[in-house]
Amino acid sequence: MADPGFPSQHTTTTTVETSNTTVTTTMRFDAGYIKTLPGILKCAQLLLNLLGFICILCSGIWANHTRGSFFNFVSMFAFWFTAILLVLYLFHIVEKLYRIPWMKIEFVFCAVWTGFYLIASSLAVSFSHIEGFVAAGFFGFCAMIAYGFDAFLKYRGTFWFTAILLVLYLFHIVEKLYRIPWMKIEFVFCAVWTGFYLIASSLAVSFSHIEGFVAAGFFGFCAMIAYGFDAFLKYRGIKLGQLAQGERVVTSNKQTNIGWSTSPAY
């Protein structure tokens, strides 16, 4: 006779929860994007780029000066890049090509152009006797703020950033907040600031008759090498799947689903 306290059949069931990302790959015009914060920023950036470019052109023969040409390059490259991005968003082409890392591309561009506008605008306003350059510098600084804020939105000063990271590592806060992609954040920062130091140091040593600028350029090139090497280490660590701090322990859990049945006893 079968034991009434033991079930005739037992099954172990494992439930796995999955999450899916849904995108609509149909191209369509959506004017509502302009009313969003990223859309408003892009429109403001386009306007500031264009106004700065016009101010340099209205400066007469000074428009062909090296500083004017550099400002025009910064403003026009930013204008067309931002205009293309705006069109891609308005027609949802970004959503159609969702495999492209748009957020990272925009973050790097905005971060780099924030630095470019800082340099170009500072050079422009140094020509204080030329009204067109001063006006262009003003619009350039406004564009710098717009692109800087946009970069902040995309990824949420060198000395303070590095100092904060050092404190986070010293107190193992990075290890505690291990879910944050520290390696990627540091890689992007080091790569961008390598370029910034290359530009800043090159401009500094061009004033060879001022010893302080030459010395600053030398230390700037040293910092460029340091940040460049750090970026290389971070890139290699990302490829190897390393943690920014702490050790990764891999454990394997084997789960077996068992089902059985018992025959009735006579």
Order of alpha helices (4+ residues) and beta strands (2+ residues): beta-alpha-alpha-alpha-alpha-alpha-alpha-alpha-alpha-alpha-beta
